[in-house]
Amino acid sequence: MNLIPKKIIKKAVEKIVARYKISAEQAEQIFLDEAVKNKKFMKNVLEFSEKRNFEKWHEYKKLMKKTKKTIYYFLRQYKHEPEEKVKEKLIELKNALEKEKKLEKTVLLHKELLSMHISSKERINSYEKFYEKIFAVTGIPKTVLDVSCGFNYFSVPFMKTKKLFYVGTEHKKEFVKEINDYFELIKNYSEIKGKGVLFDLKETDFDSRNELLYLNNEKTFDVAFLFKLIPVMEREKKGVTQNLIDVIPAEWIVLSASRESMTKKEKISFRETAAINKFIKENALYLSAKIEFENEIIFIVKRE
Ligand SMILES: C[S@@+](CC[C@H](N)C(=O)[O-])C[C@H]1O[C@@H](n2cnc3c(N)ncnc32)[C@H](O)[C@@H]1O
């Protein structure tokens, strides 16, 4: 079998990384994996690489199309770093907490954990200001409900609240266990108490609101976060967030939209913002503030 000339690999990788949020090494690996599967390409690649405009070659174009498709699905399914890496970081955190005895002294490790998830990674440079600006509108909460929190529960030290009860929801049991493990780990080192709860947006019913209220001693939460959720869920299943507002027992609701696509280097804030504006309008919510961060637009709303 022929080897693929370096100039062809280089050109392909350049094209991919200009468009997709992927490293050159990963792009090269996926391109090569796809190339070896394409017998016609491999058979003729040396001959075509001699031509100046090899990019016009039919097999090359076909291969690039297939590579981009694979990369798109690879990036869509990638949500966070492999479990072992996260576990290693949590052991580091455990050791640091035992040594330092205070949660505030481990903020750097918390940032490292937050940057292991594609969603929280995007706000890594703004976490301090992020909560300061949101709570300037809502007031500093004593209770927070973080719906479909991803890794955002690792941001509790940045909320700068003296006392806090935090509930993070997720749709998979293993995620819920990870949330609970984290709050077990930090329980002796701060005034923050937290809990993970199974909550699938596709399976809410008349009892869902009561189940969430029960967790907070039948009281509505001060603030609920719906970060990067409405546009993502609506893209996945149209109408899935239609009755969500009735299920969320919170005084303030903080929603957000990404500015850039998770997979491609393209601006999507217009499309994402439209989904949130529709949600606000359809649920007759009152928009109290809109805050723009580097990679995210925040909407703070109250029920009218
Ligand atoms: C774009 S991420 C946002 C994560 C987090 N809110 C943040 O901004 O850091 C979307 C989240 O929705 C969750 N999710 C996916 N399908 C869901 C479902 N059917 N019900 C509830 N949550 C779901 C994912 O696990 C993921 O954590």
The ligand as an ORCA input file, in Angstrom:
! r2SCAN-3c Opt
* xyz 0 1
  C     -24.440     22.120     26.547
  S     -24.407     21.148     28.023
  C     -24.589     22.393     29.270
  C     -23.999     21.987     30.600
  C     -24.064     23.044     31.698
  N     -25.410     23.556     31.885
  C     -23.117     24.185     31.399
  O     -23.516     25.166     30.750
  O     -21.947     24.109     31.792
  C     -26.005     20.385     27.981
  C     -26.304     19.492     29.156
  O     -27.588     18.890     28.963
  C     -27.555     17.563     29.440
  N     -28.619     16.786     28.772
  C     -28.588     16.154     27.586
  N     -29.752     15.522     27.356
  C     -30.545     15.754     28.427
  C     -31.869     15.356     28.790
  N     -32.614     14.583     27.986
  N     -32.359     15.780     29.964
  C     -31.625     16.557     30.773
  N     -30.373     16.968     30.500
  C     -29.832     16.569     29.337
  C     -26.143     17.091     29.132
  O     -25.739     16.021     29.964
  C     -25.318     18.364     29.363
  O     -24.825     18.416     30.675
*
